[in-house]
Amino acid sequence: MTDQQNYNILQTIDSPEDLRKLPAGQLTHVCSELRQYIIDILSENPGHLAASLGTVELTVALHRVFNTPFDRIVWDVGHQAYGHKILTGRRNTFHTLRKYKGISGFPNPTESEYDSFIAGHASNSISAALGMSVASSLQEKDRHVIAVVGDGAMTGGLAFEGLNNATANQNNVLIVLNDNNMAIDDSVGALSQYLVDITTSQTYNRMRYDTYRLLKKLRLITDDRRGNILRFNNSLKALLTQQHNLFEGFSIRYFGPIDGHDLGYMMKVMNDIKDMQGPKLLHIKTQKGKGFKPAEESATEWHAPGKFNKTTGRRIIPDNLDQPQLYQDVFGHTLVELAREDERIVGITPAMPTGCSMTFMMKEFPKRSFDVGIAEGHSVTFSAGLAKEGMIPFCNVYSSFMQRAYDNIIHDAALQKLHMVLCLDRAGLVGEDGATHHGVFDLAYLRPVPNLTIASPLNEWELRNLMYTGYKTGSGPFVIRYPRGKGEKKDWRNKMEILPVGKGKRLREGNDIAVLSIGPIGNQVIKAIDSIGNDLSVAHYDMIYLKPVDEELLHEVGNKFKRIVTVENGVVRGGLGSAVVEFMADNGYTPLVKRIGVPDAFIEHGSIPELYKLCGIDAESIARTIKEIV
């Protein structure tokens, strides 16, 4: 743990109240110590580094100017908020960040009253803050509510829905747009360029602001919600620039852009605008990775760098030359192989090209690769449009993020039975990112949708084979789910073949009990059965497909076995286990079926082995369950 004695001022801050008592001259030192503290802790306990380094001054300004926790700060995205956690009573536990039973890597109201809203995904802050502000107005509470939108979250559709509704009701929301021109990879799209071009000059913005203050002091303008100040701002800007501002087009007062690392000026602006009536937006420009040169130079690489040497700036990367590939890399390389075969194949991802390894496709086929920004619903419907015109899209979205595109899957893809492959990376329990990121619902929420094929590979060979099958099979959207992390095989580059749709495999003969699994969690089943040895005769089936399920195989199991165990790295309600129970009931079989999977609860953060054990899907727990049933 980092020596607190190295942080003379920071160690005296146990709450924002302590920060607000400090002399103004010490605040820049607080920023320096806070930034170094984040670097010190994350060098040994990995987390999201670059984004939080860029928001240090913003964090100090917010807690200095506003009366938190009564005033609400809604962080969006949540991995900007490490400095916020440290300043709000979690400095001494910050070293437990993302560890099992430690503090969360994202704001969580159950952890602290200063975390006003959950913030694992992106683009929800404006809507949530708007609701909080309207509630405060209805309750006649003089509360400030601030939405901090950053790290690419402004590209999400929900953010624009919030903007569109911001002036419909009485509220005083302050939207702080933290513009670092980044999500995880570089931000893309017209909005990203707009945020660069929006700057009339710093001189203009200061002039406009100073003119407004002078006219207000002279009582020549008022501050009413739809009054003169808004028209003044819009008119002055239009006069000088011959253009209107996007946010002012939503009737939201716009201020900026200003330097998000100029602490003094940022606090001055916040103090001056915080009591203005009606919604307003403060546009700040920051540098992701600020204060740590390697992160400044390569923000994508240092978004979540793992362990690193804080002195030399070198990442500590294990030697993986003799290790299996990450599933995401197997996907990325395989997609390139397929794209070489067929020019109709295209790749789509919502702001995660590095995380899902779409970067390999982007390097070799840049015109056939598309990063659409943090916009999962759009990524699916965009892919559907490509498919409608004869392309074969591979749309890669993290499982938990695909939840936001559910309607798009149903209405735009499945209903039209389009030939497209939906690849769900990070399926199942993902580890240290916790409940907001676990991809445990996809099997359950996708299984009822007509025209979908849903599959999950046991290993890297099956992943490649399923990608090939999805490419060659044009009977509707083809869903492939696979986990975060490494696979099982060093020689993963097999010759691809079609896996018959709706057909599983018997991996092991047995007479006493049958275990049915889907996906890589089947490798835990293999280990469990090996540990049981000859004490029991256990059959093991790799289902491969959840939909259509292999009915021939299930008839075989129903006729032969009175005891069945299903294992899945997903919620037990609605997934493989439910499909097996439904089949047995519909066909008159009456076996005892024990379903093993993620229970009906949101699972906390921790390492994969810890969470597997917690949910009973590790090899030891599976073996114990099998023995208990028999």
C-alpha positions as CSV (number, residue, x, y, z in Angstrom):
1,M,0.0,0.0,0.0
2,T,1.2,3.5,-0.8
3,D,2.8,5.4,2.1
4,Q,0.3,8.1,3.1
5,Q,3.1,10.2,4.5
6,N,4.1,11.1,1.0
7,Y,0.8,13.0,0.6
8,N,1.0,15.9,3.1
9,I,-2.3,17.6,2.0
10,L,-4.2,14.7,0.5
11,Q,-3.9,12.6,3.7
12,T,-5.8,15.4,5.5
13,I,-8.8,15.1,3.2
14,D,-11.3,12.6,4.3
15,S,-14.3,14.3,2.7
16,P,-15.1,17.2,0.3
17,E,-15.8,19.3,3.4
18,D,-12.1,19.1,4.2
19,L,-11.2,20.1,0.7
20,R,-13.5,23.2,0.9
21,K,-11.7,24.3,4.1
22,L,-8.3,24.4,2.5
23,P,-6.7,27.7,1.4
24,A,-7.1,28.3,-2.3
25,G,-3.4,28.3,-2.8
26,Q,-3.1,24.7,-1.8
27,L,-5.5,23.3,-4.4
28,T,-3.0,22.9,-7.1
29,H,-0.9,20.9,-4.7
30,V,-4.0,18.7,-4.0
31,C,-4.3,18.1,-7.7
32,S,-0.6,17.1,-8.0
33,E,-0.9,14.7,-5.0
34,L,-4.2,13.3,-6.2
35,R,-2.8,12.5,-9.6
36,Q,0.4,10.9,-8.2
37,Y,-1.7,8.8,-5.8
38,I,-3.8,7.4,-8.6
39,I,-0.6,6.5,-10.5
40,D,1.0,4.9,-7.4
41,I,-1.9,2.7,-6.6
42,L,-2.8,1.7,-10.1
43,S,0.8,0.8,-10.9
44,E,0.4,-2.2,-8.6
45,N,-3.4,-2.7,-8.6
46,P,-4.6,-2.4,-12.2
47,G,-7.5,-0.2,-13.1
48,H,-8.6,2.5,-15.6
49,L,-5.8,5.0,-15.5
50,A,-5.8,7.5,-18.3
51,A,-9.4,8.7,-17.9
52,S,-9.1,9.6,-14.2
53,L,-5.8,11.3,-14.7
54,G,-7.5,13.6,-17.1
55,T,-10.3,14.6,-14.7
56,V,-8.2,15.5,-11.6
57,E,-8.7,19.3,-11.8
58,L,-12.3,18.8,-12.7
59,T,-12.9,16.6,-9.7
60,V,-11.3,19.1,-7.3
61,A,-13.2,22.0,-8.9
62,L,-16.6,20.2,-8.6
63,H,-16.2,19.2,-4.9
64,R,-14.8,22.7,-4.1
65,V,-17.6,24.6,-5.7
66,F,-20.6,22.4,-5.0
67,N,-21.9,21.2,-1.7
68,T,-21.6,17.5,-2.2
69,P,-23.2,15.1,-1.3
70,F,-26.3,17.3,-1.0
71,D,-25.5,18.6,-4.5
72,R,-25.4,15.6,-6.9
73,I,-22.6,14.7,-9.3
74,V,-23.5,12.1,-11.9
75,W,-20.4,10.7,-13.5
76,D,-20.6,9.4,-17.1
77,V,-18.5,7.3,-17.8
78,G,-17.8,6.0,-14.4
79,H,-14.1,5.2,-14.8
80,Q,-13.4,9.0,-14.8
81,A,-14.2,9.0,-11.1
82,Y,-11.1,7.6,-9.3
83,G,-10.2,11.0,-8.0
84,H,-13.8,11.5,-6.8
85,K,-13.6,8.2,-4.8
86,I,-10.3,9.3,-3.2
87,L,-11.7,12.7,-2.1
88,T,-14.9,11.2,-0.8
89,G,-13.7,9.1,2.1
90,R,-12.2,6.1,0.2
91,R,-8.5,7.2,0.1
92,N,-7.4,4.5,2.6
93,T,-9.4,1.7,0.8
94,F,-8.5,2.8,-2.7
95,H,-5.9,0.1,-2.9
96,T,-8.7,-2.5,-2.8
97,L,-10.2,-1.0,-6.0
98,R,-11.8,-3.7,-8.2
99,K,-10.7,-6.5,-5.8
100,Y,-13.1,-9.0,-4.3
101,K,-14.9,-7.3,-1.4
102,G,-13.0,-4.1,-2.2
103,I,-14.4,-0.9,-3.6
104,S,-15.9,-0.8,-7.1
105,G,-14.2,0.5,-10.1
106,F,-17.3,2.6,-10.9
107,P,-19.5,5.0,-8.9
108,N,-22.0,2.9,-6.9
109,P,-24.6,4.5,-4.5
110,T,-24.5,1.4,-2.2
111,E,-20.8,2.2,-1.6
112,S,-21.0,5.9,-0.8
113,E,-23.6,8.7,-0.5
114,Y,-21.3,10.7,-2.8
115,D,-21.9,8.3,-5.7
116,S,-25.3,9.6,-6.7
117,F,-26.0,7.2,-9.6
118,I,-24.6,3.9,-11.0
119,A,-22.2,4.6,-13.9
120,G,-20.8,1.4,-15.4
121,H,-22.1,2.0,-18.9
122,A,-22.1,5.3,-20.8
123,S,-24.5,8.1,-21.8
124,N,-27.0,7.9,-19.0
125,S,-25.9,11.0,-16.9
126,I,-28.0,13.7,-18.6
127,S,-31.2,11.8,-18.3
128,A,-30.5,10.8,-14.7
129,A,-29.4,14.2,-13.7
130,L,-32.4,15.8,-15.3
131,G,-34.7,13.5,-13.3
132,M,-32.8,14.4,-10.1
133,S,-33.1,18.1,-10.8
134,V,-36.8,17.9,-11.6
135,A,-37.3,15.9,-8.4
136,S,-35.5,18.6,-6.4
137,S,-37.7,21.3,-8.0
138,L,-40.9,19.4,-7.1
139,Q,-39.6,18.9,-3.6
140,E,-38.6,22.6,-3.4
141,K,-35.0,21.7,-2.6
142,D,-32.3,24.1,-3.6
143,R,-30.0,21.4,-5.0
144,H,-27.5,21.6,-7.8
145,V,-27.2,18.6,-10.1
146,I,-24.2,18.1,-12.3
147,A,-23.8,15.6,-15.1
148,V,-20.2,14.9,-16.1
149,V,-20.3,13.6,-19.6
150,G,-16.9,12.4,-20.9
151,D,-14.7,9.8,-22.5
152,G,-16.9,9.5,-25.6
153,A,-20.2,9.2,-23.7
154,M,-21.7,12.1,-25.7
155,T,-21.9,9.9,-28.8
156,G,-24.6,7.6,-27.2
157,G,-28.2,8.1,-28.3
158,L,-29.5,8.4,-24.7
159,A,-27.3,11.5,-24.2
160,F,-29.2,13.2,-27.0
161,E,-32.6,12.0,-25.7
162,G,-31.6,13.8,-22.4
163,L,-30.5,16.9,-24.2
164,N,-33.8,17.0,-26.2
165,N,-35.8,16.9,-23.0
166,A,-33.7,19.2,-20.9
167,T,-35.7,22.3,-21.4
168,A,-39.1,20.6,-21.2
169,N,-39.4,20.8,-17.4
170,Q,-38.2,23.2,-14.7
171,N,-34.6,22.2,-13.8
172,N,-31.1,23.7,-13.2
173,V,-29.0,20.9,-14.5
174,L,-25.3,21.7,-15.3
175,I,-23.9,19.4,-17.9
176,V,-20.1,19.4,-17.9
177,L,-18.8,18.0,-21.2
178,N,-15.4,16.7,-20.6
179,D,-14.0,16.7,-24.1
180,N,-10.8,14.7,-24.3
181,N,-11.5,13.6,-27.9
182,M,-11.4,10.0,-26.7
183,A,-13.6,7.1,-25.7
184,I,-11.2,4.1,-25.2
185,D,-10.0,4.3,-28.7
186,D,-10.1,7.7,-30.5
187,S,-13.5,9.2,-30.7
188,V,-15.1,9.0,-34.1
189,G,-18.0,10.6,-36.0
190,A,-19.2,14.0,-36.8
191,L,-19.8,15.0,-33.2
192,S,-16.2,14.3,-32.3
193,Q,-15.1,16.7,-35.1
194,Y,-17.8,19.2,-34.1
195,L,-16.4,19.4,-30.5
196,V,-13.0,20.2,-32.0
197,D,-14.4,22.8,-34.4
198,I,-16.9,24.3,-31.9
199,T,-14.2,26.5,-30.4
200,T,-14.5,29.8,-31.6
201,S,-11.4,31.1,-29.8
202,Q,-10.7,31.1,-26.1
203,T,-10.6,34.9,-26.4
204,Y,-14.1,34.9,-27.8
205,N,-15.5,32.7,-25.0
206,R,-13.9,34.9,-22.3
207,M,-15.2,38.0,-24.0
208,R,-18.7,36.6,-24.3
209,Y,-18.7,35.5,-20.7
210,D,-17.3,38.9,-19.4
211,T,-19.8,40.8,-21.5
212,Y,-22.7,38.8,-20.1
213,R,-21.5,39.4,-16.5
214,L,-21.2,43.2,-17.2
215,L,-24.7,43.4,-18.7
216,K,-26.1,41.4,-15.8
217,K,-24.4,43.6,-13.3
218,L,-26.0,46.6,-15.1
219,R,-29.3,44.8,-14.9
220,L,-29.7,45.0,-18.7
221,I,-30.3,41.3,-18.9
222,T,-32.0,38.9,-16.6
223,D,-31.4,35.2,-15.7
224,D,-34.9,33.8,-16.3
225,R,-35.1,30.3,-17.7
226,R,-36.0,31.1,-21.2
227,G,-35.1,34.8,-21.0
228,N,-32.7,37.3,-22.3
229,I,-29.4,35.6,-21.4
230,L,-30.1,32.7,-23.7
231,R,-31.0,35.0,-26.6
232,F,-28.0,37.2,-25.8
233,N,-25.6,34.2,-25.9
234,N,-27.1,32.8,-29.1
235,S,-27.3,36.2,-30.9
236,L,-23.7,37.2,-30.0
237,K,-22.3,33.9,-31.1
238,A,-24.3,33.9,-34.3
239,L,-23.2,37.5,-35.0
240,L,-19.5,36.7,-34.6
241,T,-19.3,33.2,-36.1
242,Q,-22.2,33.2,-38.6
243,Q,-23.2,29.8,-37.1
244,H,-25.4,28.4,-34.3
245,N,-24.1,26.1,-31.6
246,L,-25.5,22.5,-31.4
247,F,-26.3,22.7,-27.7
248,E,-27.8,26.2,-28.0
249,G,-30.0,24.6,-30.7
250,F,-31.4,22.5,-27.9
251,S,-32.1,25.8,-26.0
252,I,-29.3,24.9,-23.5
253,R,-26.9,27.7,-22.5
254,Y,-23.5,26.9,-23.7
255,F,-20.2,28.0,-22.0
256,G,-16.8,27.2,-23.3
257,P,-14.7,25.5,-24.3
258,I,-12.3,26.3,-21.5
259,D,-9.1,24.6,-20.3
260,G,-10.2,21.7,-18.0
261,H,-6.7,21.8,-16.4
262,D,-6.9,25.5,-15.5
263,L,-8.3,24.9,-12.0
264,G,-8.8,28.5,-11.0
265,Y,-10.6,29.7,-14.0
266,M,-12.8,26.5,-14.1
267,M,-13.9,27.2,-10.5
268,K,-14.6,30.8,-11.3
269,V,-16.8,29.9,-14.2
270,M,-18.6,27.2,-12.2
271,N,-19.3,29.6,-9.4
272,D,-20.6,32.2,-11.8
273,I,-23.0,29.9,-13.7
274,K,-24.1,27.4,-11.0
275,D,-27.1,29.5,-9.8
276,M,-28.4,30.3,-13.3
277,Q,-31.9,29.1,-13.9
278,G,-32.4,26.4,-16.5
279,P,-30.1,23.8,-18.1
280,K,-26.6,24.8,-19.0
281,L,-23.5,23.1,-20.5
282,L,-19.9,23.8,-19.7
283,H,-17.6,22.5,-22.3
284,I,-14.1,21.8,-21.0
285,K,-11.1,20.5,-22.9
286,T,-8.9,18.0,-21.1
287,Q,-6.0,15.6,-21.9
288,K,-6.6,11.9,-21.2
289,G,-3.6,10.6,-19.2
290,K,-2.6,14.1,-18.0
291,G,0.5,14.2,-15.9
292,F,1.9,10.8,-16.8
293,K,3.8,11.1,-20.0
294,P,3.3,7.5,-21.4
295,A,-0.4,7.8,-20.9
296,E,-0.5,11.3,-22.5
297,E,1.3,9.9,-25.6
298,S,-0.8,6.7,-25.9
299,A,-4.1,7.1,-24.1
300,T,-5.7,4.0,-25.7
301,E,-2.8,1.7,-24.5
302,W,-3.0,3.3,-21.0
303,H,-6.8,3.3,-20.7
304,A,-6.5,0.2,-18.5
305,P,-2.8,-0.8,-18.8
306,G,-2.5,-3.4,-16.1
307,K,0.5,-3.3,-13.8
308,F,3.3,-0.9,-14.7
309,N,6.5,0.7,-13.5
310,K,5.6,4.2,-12.4
311,T,9.2,5.3,-12.7
312,T,10.1,4.1,-16.1
313,G,6.6,4.1,-17.6
314,R,6.9,0.6,-18.8
315,R,3.9,-1.7,-18.7
316,I,4.5,-5.1,-17.0
317,I,3.3,-7.5,-19.6
318,P,3.7,-11.3,-18.9
319,D,5.4,-13.3,-21.5
320,N,2.5,-14.9,-23.4
321,L,4.5,-16.4,-26.3
322,D,3.8,-19.9,-25.1
323,Q,0.3,-19.2,-23.9
324,P,-3.1,-19.6,-25.6
325,Q,-4.5,-16.5,-27.3
326,L,-7.2,-14.2,-25.9
327,Y,-10.6,-15.1,-27.3
328,Q,-10.8,-11.5,-28.6
329,D,-7.6,-12.0,-30.6
330,V,-8.8,-15.3,-32.1
331,F,-11.9,-13.4,-33.2
332,G,-9.8,-10.6,-34.7
333,H,-7.4,-12.8,-36.6
334,T,-10.2,-15.1,-37.8
335,L,-12.3,-12.2,-39.1
336,V,-9.3,-11.0,-41.2
337,E,-9.0,-14.6,-42.7
338,L,-12.6,-14.6,-43.6
339,A,-12.5,-11.1,-45.0
340,R,-9.7,-12.1,-47.3
341,E,-12.0,-14.8,-48.7
342,D,-15.0,-12.7,-49.3
343,E,-15.1,-8.9,-50.0
344,R,-18.7,-8.8,-48.7
345,I,-17.5,-9.3,-45.1
346,V,-17.4,-6.1,-43.0
347,G,-16.6,-5.4,-39.3
348,I,-18.5,-3.1,-37.0
349,T,-17.9,-2.2,-33.4
350,P,-19.3,0.5,-31.1
351,A,-16.1,2.2,-29.8
352,M,-14.3,-1.0,-28.8
353,P,-11.9,-1.8,-31.7
354,T,-9.0,-2.5,-29.4
355,G,-11.0,-4.3,-26.8
356,C,-12.5,-6.7,-29.3
357,S,-9.5,-6.8,-31.6
358,M,-11.3,-5.3,-34.6
359,T,-8.1,-3.4,-35.0
360,F,-6.6,-6.3,-37.0
361,M,-9.5,-5.9,-39.5
362,M,-9.1,-2.1,-39.5
363,K,-5.4,-2.4,-40.3
364,E,-5.9,-4.7,-43.3
365,F,-9.3,-3.6,-44.5
366,P,-9.8,0.0,-43.3
367,K,-12.7,0.6,-45.8
368,R,-14.6,-2.4,-44.6
369,S,-14.2,-1.7,-40.9
370,F,-16.4,0.7,-38.9
371,D,-16.1,2.1,-35.4
372,V,-19.5,3.8,-34.9
373,G,-18.8,5.3,-31.4
374,I,-20.6,4.5,-28.2
375,A,-23.8,3.6,-29.9
376,E,-24.7,-0.1,-29.6
377,G,-28.2,0.2,-31.0
378,H,-26.9,2.0,-34.0
379,S,-24.2,-0.6,-34.5
380,V,-26.8,-3.3,-34.8
381,T,-29.2,-1.4,-37.1
382,F,-26.2,-0.1,-39.2
383,S,-25.1,-3.7,-39.6
384,A,-28.7,-4.6,-40.5
385,G,-28.6,-2.0,-43.3
386,L,-25.4,-3.4,-44.6
387,A,-26.8,-6.9,-44.6
388,K,-30.0,-5.8,-46.3
389,E,-27.9,-4.6,-49.3
390,G,-25.8,-7.8,-49.5
391,M,-22.9,-7.3,-47.2
392,I,-22.1,-9.8,-44.5
393,P,-21.5,-7.8,-41.3
394,F,-19.7,-9.1,-38.2
395,C,-21.0,-6.8,-35.5
396,N,-18.9,-7.2,-32.3
397,V,-20.4,-5.8,-29.1
398,Y,-19.6,-6.6,-25.4
399,S,-22.4,-8.8,-24.0
400,S,-23.5,-6.4,-21.3
401,F,-23.5,-3.5,-23.7
402,M,-25.6,-5.4,-26.2
403,Q,-28.4,-5.1,-23.7
404,R,-28.9,-1.6,-25.0
405,A,-29.5,-2.8,-28.5
406,Y,-32.2,-5.4,-27.6
407,D,-35.0,-3.7,-29.7
408,N,-32.6,-3.3,-32.6
409,I,-31.8,-7.0,-32.6
410,I,-35.5,-7.9,-32.5
411,H,-37.0,-5.3,-34.9
412,D,-34.2,-4.5,-37.3
413,A,-32.3,-7.8,-37.5
414,A,-34.3,-10.8,-36.5
415,L,-37.7,-9.7,-37.8
416,Q,-36.1,-9.3,-41.3
417,K,-34.1,-12.5,-41.0
418,L,-31.0,-10.8,-42.1
419,H,-27.7,-12.6,-42.7
420,M,-25.4,-11.0,-40.1
421,V,-23.1,-12.3,-37.3
422,L,-23.5,-10.8,-33.8
423,C,-20.4,-11.5,-31.8
424,L,-20.8,-11.0,-28.1
425,D,-17.4,-10.5,-26.5
426,R,-17.0,-10.5,-22.7
427,A,-19.9,-13.0,-22.2
428,G,-20.4,-14.5,-18.8
429,L,-18.7,-13.2,-15.6
430,V,-15.9,-10.8,-16.6
431,G,-14.2,-10.2,-13.2
432,E,-13.0,-6.9,-11.8
433,D,-15.4,-4.6,-13.6
434,G,-18.3,-6.1,-11.7
435,A,-22.1,-6.1,-12.0
436,T,-22.4,-3.5,-14.7
437,H,-20.1,-5.4,-17.0
438,H,-20.9,-9.1,-16.4
439,G,-22.3,-10.5,-19.6
440,V,-24.6,-13.0,-18.0
441,F,-28.0,-12.1,-19.4
442,D,-27.6,-12.7,-23.1
443,L,-28.6,-16.3,-23.3
444,A,-31.8,-15.6,-21.4
445,Y,-32.8,-12.4,-23.2
446,L,-32.0,-13.6,-26.7
447,R,-33.5,-17.2,-26.5
448,P,-37.1,-16.0,-26.9
449,V,-36.4,-14.0,-30.1
450,P,-37.5,-15.7,-33.3
451,N,-35.1,-16.2,-36.3
452,L,-32.0,-16.1,-34.1
453,T,-29.3,-18.8,-34.0
454,I,-27.5,-18.6,-30.7
455,A,-24.2,-20.5,-30.1
456,S,-21.2,-20.5,-27.8
457,P,-17.9,-22.3,-28.4
458,L,-16.1,-24.7,-26.0
459,N,-12.7,-23.4,-27.2
460,E,-10.9,-21.4,-29.8
461,W,-11.4,-24.0,-32.5
462,E,-15.1,-23.9,-32.0
463,L,-15.1,-20.1,-32.0
464,R,-13.4,-20.1,-35.5
465,N,-15.8,-22.8,-36.7
466,L,-18.8,-20.9,-35.5
467,M,-17.6,-17.7,-37.2
468,Y,-17.2,-19.7,-40.4
469,T,-20.6,-21.3,-39.9
470,G,-22.2,-17.9,-39.3
471,Y,-20.6,-16.5,-42.5
472,K,-21.7,-19.5,-44.6
473,T,-25.2,-19.9,-43.1
474,G,-27.6,-17.2,-44.2
475,S,-30.8,-18.1,-42.3
476,G,-31.0,-15.1,-40.1
477,P,-28.8,-13.3,-37.5
478,F,-26.2,-15.7,-36.0
479,V,-25.2,-14.9,-32.4
480,I,-21.8,-16.1,-31.0
481,R,-21.0,-15.5,-27.4
482,Y,-17.5,-16.0,-25.9
483,P,-15.7,-14.8,-22.7
484,R,-13.1,-12.4,-21.7
485,G,-9.6,-13.8,-21.3
486,K,-7.6,-16.7,-22.8
487,G,-8.8,-19.9,-24.3
488,E,-7.4,-23.4,-23.9
489,K,-5.4,-24.1,-27.0
490,K,-1.9,-22.9,-28.0
491,D,-2.4,-24.2,-31.6
492,W,-5.7,-22.3,-32.0
493,R,-5.5,-21.7,-35.8
494,N,-7.4,-24.8,-37.0
495,K,-8.8,-25.3,-40.5
496,M,-12.3,-24.0,-40.2
497,E,-15.3,-26.1,-40.9
498,I,-19.1,-25.7,-40.6
499,L,-20.7,-26.9,-37.4
500,P,-24.2,-28.2,-38.2
501,V,-26.6,-25.7,-36.9
502,G,-28.6,-27.0,-33.9
503,K,-26.2,-29.9,-33.2
504,G,-24.2,-30.6,-30.1
505,K,-21.5,-33.1,-29.3
506,R,-21.2,-36.0,-26.8
507,L,-17.7,-35.4,-25.2
508,R,-17.8,-38.3,-22.8
509,E,-19.9,-41.4,-22.3
510,G,-21.5,-42.2,-19.0
511,N,-24.3,-44.0,-17.3
512,D,-25.0,-42.5,-13.9
513,I,-25.6,-38.8,-14.7
514,A,-25.5,-36.4,-17.7
515,V,-23.9,-33.0,-17.6
516,L,-25.0,-30.6,-20.4
517,S,-22.9,-27.4,-20.8
518,I,-22.7,-24.6,-23.3
519,G,-19.6,-22.5,-24.0
520,P,-16.1,-22.4,-22.5
521,I,-17.5,-23.1,-19.0
522,G,-17.6,-26.7,-20.3
523,N,-13.9,-26.8,-19.6
524,Q,-14.7,-26.5,-15.9
525,V,-17.0,-29.4,-16.3
526,I,-14.2,-31.5,-17.9
527,K,-12.0,-30.7,-15.0
528,A,-14.8,-31.6,-12.5
529,I,-15.5,-34.9,-14.1
530,D,-11.7,-35.7,-14.2
531,S,-11.5,-35.0,-10.5
532,I,-14.4,-37.4,-9.8
533,G,-12.5,-40.2,-11.5
534,N,-14.0,-43.7,-11.5
535,D,-16.3,-43.1,-8.6
536,L,-19.2,-42.1,-10.9
537,S,-19.9,-42.7,-14.6
538,V,-20.6,-39.2,-15.9
539,A,-21.6,-38.3,-19.4
540,H,-20.8,-34.9,-20.8
541,Y,-22.5,-33.1,-23.7
542,D,-21.3,-29.8,-25.3
543,M,-24.5,-28.3,-26.5
544,I,-22.8,-25.6,-28.7
545,Y,-26.2,-24.2,-29.8
546,L,-28.8,-22.9,-27.4
547,K,-31.1,-22.1,-30.3
548,P,-32.0,-24.2,-32.1
549,V,-31.3,-26.6,-29.3
550,D,-30.2,-30.2,-30.3
551,E,-33.5,-32.0,-29.7
552,E,-32.1,-35.4,-30.9
553,L,-29.4,-35.1,-28.2
554,L,-31.9,-34.1,-25.6
555,H,-34.1,-37.1,-26.5
556,E,-31.1,-39.3,-26.0
557,V,-30.4,-37.8,-22.6
558,G,-34.1,-37.9,-21.6
559,N,-34.4,-41.6,-22.4
560,K,-31.2,-42.6,-20.7
561,F,-30.7,-40.5,-17.6
562,K,-32.8,-39.8,-14.5
563,R,-30.3,-37.2,-13.3
564,I,-29.2,-34.2,-15.4
565,V,-27.0,-31.2,-14.5
566,T,-26.8,-28.1,-16.8
567,V,-23.9,-25.7,-16.5
568,E,-23.8,-22.2,-18.1
569,N,-21.8,-19.0,-17.5
570,G,-25.0,-17.0,-17.5
571,V,-28.1,-16.5,-15.4
572,V,-29.9,-19.8,-14.6
573,R,-33.3,-18.3,-15.2
574,G,-34.0,-18.4,-18.9
575,G,-30.8,-19.9,-20.3
576,L,-29.7,-23.4,-21.1
577,G,-31.0,-25.0,-18.0
578,S,-34.5,-23.5,-18.6
579,A,-34.4,-24.7,-22.2
580,V,-33.6,-28.3,-21.0
581,V,-36.3,-28.3,-18.3
582,E,-38.9,-27.0,-20.9
583,F,-37.9,-29.7,-23.4
584,M,-38.1,-32.5,-20.8
585,A,-41.5,-31.3,-19.6
586,D,-42.9,-30.9,-23.1
587,N,-41.8,-34.4,-24.1
588,G,-42.9,-36.3,-21.1
589,Y,-39.5,-36.9,-19.5
590,T,-39.2,-36.7,-15.7
591,P,-35.6,-36.5,-14.8
592,L,-34.2,-34.6,-11.8
593,V,-32.6,-31.5,-13.4
594,K,-30.1,-29.4,-11.4
595,R,-29.3,-26.1,-13.1
596,I,-25.9,-24.5,-12.3
597,G,-25.2,-21.0,-13.4
598,V,-25.3,-17.4,-12.2
599,P,-28.0,-17.0,-9.5
600,D,-30.8,-14.5,-9.5
601,A,-28.6,-11.6,-8.1
602,F,-26.2,-9.0,-9.4
603,I,-22.7,-10.4,-8.9
604,E,-20.0,-8.2,-7.3
605,H,-16.5,-7.6,-8.7
606,G,-13.6,-9.9,-8.1
607,S,-11.2,-12.2,-10.0
608,I,-12.7,-14.8,-12.3
609,P,-11.8,-17.8,-10.0
610,E,-13.3,-16.0,-7.0
611,L,-16.6,-15.3,-8.9
612,Y,-16.8,-18.8,-10.4
613,K,-16.5,-20.2,-6.9
614,L,-19.1,-17.7,-5.6
615,C,-21.6,-18.8,-8.2
616,G,-20.7,-22.5,-8.0
617,I,-19.5,-22.8,-11.6
618,D,-15.8,-23.7,-10.8
619,A,-14.6,-27.2,-11.3
620,E,-14.6,-28.0,-7.6
621,S,-18.1,-26.8,-7.0
622,I,-19.5,-28.6,-10.1
623,A,-17.9,-31.9,-9.0
624,R,-19.4,-31.5,-5.5
625,T,-22.9,-30.8,-7.0
626,I,-22.6,-33.9,-9.2
627,K,-21.7,-36.1,-6.3
628,E,-24.5,-34.6,-4.1
629,I,-27.2,-35.3,-6.8
630,V,-26.1,-38.9,-7.4
